[in-house]
């Protein structure tokens, strides 16, 4: 068997076109219904068999830890536990993360890095895991990891780990806006949401009914028709209800996008990234320029990115 010793993978970020919190789950998480979309903005992950019984993570970004608190590290640790014979025989991995996606941003950057490590180790160790096996391993690491493996456009239910692929939206672009030094804690956002809105959480049959309504609802129809204008109008995120009042800068980004005029604007995930939809690259670049003209703060990062059809991709 001739095993490759290293792989290079693309780990794309995602945005949420839709995020509705339905209720509580017995595992302490929330029952969600989301529409997730991969974007071209991606980190590059180098993963290399190191021939020792250790795992190393390195990233030049100051906010990305190199220890076991990094989800990419935990992905490698999970693989070594699940496949101890391969770990003993072939050794651990050195992981280098070339960070291009915003950190602590609500764009699943960390989850996507972990997804790339799962795919990379599957290849390095020649495990031949099925799609379902990779998805199960991903779900053990985080709710967004299964989507990050698959990518594209998907309806996500459960904790976010149950996926139904939706028709691709390669005709759309997003402008992303994030203050570099601002992050929002995802556990805080969900906990605060429960404190404020827990009384109205749906239970059992009402949960099923709501899922069916969304499934048969206008957002799914707009996606089926690849109708960017309609998708823009139907963007939705329950977590805005707790993040916008607490973080005026996030509200300001959203309001500024609204003033400029876009297909639609929304916070992604638990924030603080706010995105605006555009139907062409030229329109997206124009929105980005207008944004820069209206907010001159050097802490504001802006990106133009295209909707992407795939998740983790091996590039070498
Ligand atoms: O799964 P992940 O590690 O990304 O989740 C981060 C946090 O977000 C969880 O610890 C939980 O507080 C919250 N969460 C939730 N319900 C979900 C997903 C995440 O309450 N479906």
Boltz pocket constraint, residues with backbone or C-beta under 6 A from the ligand:
constraints:
  - pocket:
      binder: B
      contacts: [[A, 28], [A, 29], [A, 30], [A, 31], [A, 32], [A, 141], [A, 142], [A, 143], [A, 144], [A, 158], [A, 159], [A, 160], [A, 186], [A, 187], [A, 188], [A, 190], [A, 191]]
      max_distance: 6.0
